């Protein structure tokens, strides 16, 4: 995820306090137990902010600190938006109002920037992506929206779908951002509607079909025989119905299977540079090595053998 941002690294908590204010607003940053502002051996942090067709995307990676936002902070920076955060790596404890959850990779948390909150990153490295959602726009789309502190667990098919859209939003060019933003709002609205009804079961209809399809792709992509046709059979839906579900998010089943295989291969190439490209490609579901090379270069802009240098 970091590769999509021009991130700034911080070695001291005081500098990070100033850095996060530029990205996420005013927060009180405290060192983990045993550390100080100037010397905390467990501390590391990076931040970045980018615009995507008017929507702010914030990247924050932290270890060895806790971050608090008070009512005084709101009175200082006057930020009036919601923040939808997805845990990308590591874990963190997120608290606001009645919400108190330990985030795992893929979990999401909705925070209201106008209310106090407390985020703990003291137990290890945490990498998160946040989307700043304008209050007026979100409330207009989702009437009766609660005031933050809402956790969306990674097992929920809607969370899986939202994560895919957020990843695409990070990778997208400016002109492709608008339909992805609309898809994100639609998915979040669907989740909040079901939450208000007391239903967490999205099934395989509407937006839930997209999320369930993504779950099955992640579960089966290493099988070289797994295809869009296999996916339709597992879901019990017609190819056209599945195609429509993906098209609403500017995607297709075939392209999503390919993207997940490529991303998995890239992670393995970076983590295990001693292994051959062919071994990793075949392990991640590619049956044709020349196709893998072409698709990898098209997606990442360099050959697979150069992955460890990027």
LINGIRA-V304333 format. One record per helix or strand of 2 or more residues. SS is the DSSP state (~ for helix, > for strand). FROM is the first residue (numbers start at 0). LEN is the number of residues. If there is no record, write none. Layout:
ss=[SS SS]
from=[FROM FROM]
len=[LEN LEN]
This chain:
ss=[~ > ~ > > > > ~ > > > > > > ~ > ~ ~ ~ ~ ~ ~ ~ ~ ~]
from=[1 7 12 27 43 54 64 70 80 91 98 107 116 125 134 149 156 173 206 227 238 252 276 288 303]
len=[3 3 12 4 9 9 5 7 10 5 5 5 4 9 7 3 15 23 14 8 9 19 7 12 6]
